[in-house]
Amino acid sequence: MSGDKTMKQLQKDVDEYIGQFEEGYFSPMELMARLTEELGELSREVMHEYGPKKKKSTEEDNTIEAEMGDLLFVLICMANSMDIDLAHAHDRIMEKFNTRDKNRWTRKEEGK
């Protein structure tokens, strides 16, 4: 497995995995519920790692990385099921941030 995959490759990987099963993708509402569930699990892991609420010894050993992976998988499933190209969506949002928010934050001095 490589960490250098394009978004198109990630979407293809997920589509090939889901394509093995008769059930296919869940409906958008089911995927939204799963996305919300996974975001909650990520939130819990961040709280354990960086917040005041530490894990109990009886809680499952999980990681922020694993929860981000779960969240990404479900997001890709949702995009694939709706024929959304996530690379294109990313390009559009970056254009928005690079224009609308170009002077919103304090820029670092060049060379630092």
N, C-alpha and C positions, 0 to 999 in steps of 0.2 A: 504494500500500500504506500502511496506517495502523498505527501502533503502539498504537492505542486499541481494538483488537478485544477482545471478550469471549472468555472461554474457550469458550463455546458456538459463537461464530463461528469460532474456530480449529479446533475439532473438526469443524465443518461444512465448512470449507475443505479440510481433509485428507480428509474422507470423499468430497467431490466429486471430488478429485483421484484417489484410489484407485478410486473407482467407475467411472472411465473404462476400467479394465483388467479383462479376463476373470479374471486371477489373483486379484484382490481382495487382502485383507489376508493377510499371512503368518500362520502358526500362532503361538500364544503363545510356544512355545519358540524359534521362529525370531526373533520380535520381541525376546525376552529376550536372545538372542545379539547381535542388532543393537544393542540398548540398551547392552549391556556394551561392545561395540566402540566405539560413539560416546562413551561415558563415558571410555574409554581415550584416545581422540583428544582429548577436552576436557582430560583430565589432562595430556597431553603439551603442549598449547598453554599451559596455566597454568604448567607447569614451565619452558617456554621464556621466558615473560614475567616470571614472578616468582621462579623458582627458579634454582639455580646452573647448570643445564644449558641453555645457549643453543643456538639453531638452527645447524645446519651450513649452509653456503652452498648445498649441494646439496638441502636439504630444501624441500618444497613450502611456498610462502607461504600460510599459513592464519591464521585469527584465532580468538580465544576466542568472539567473537560468532557466527561461522559454525558452530563446533562446538556451541555452545549451541543454535543453531537446528536442527542435525541431531538433537541429543538430544531436543529438544522434539517434533520431527516424529515420531520413532520412538515416543516416549512417548504421543503423541496417537494414533498408529496402534494401539498396544497397547490403550489405553483404548477406542477406537472398536470394535475387534474384540471386546472383552469387554463392550460396552454399559455402560461406566462413564462417568458424568458427572463430568468433572474439576472443575467448579465446585463440585459437591456434595462431592466428595472433599476439596477445598481447605477448604470451610466446616467439614467435620467435623474436619480436622486442626487448624485454627485454634482451634476450640472446645476441643480437647484441650490445646493449648499455653496457651490463655488460662485454663484451669482448673488443670491438673496443674502447669504451670511458672510460674504467676503470681507466685510469690515466689522463683523460682530465681535470677534475675539482679538486679543492682543497678540500680534504676530511676533514670533521669535526673530531676533536680529540675525541677518545672514552671517554664516560662518560659525555660529554657535551650535 
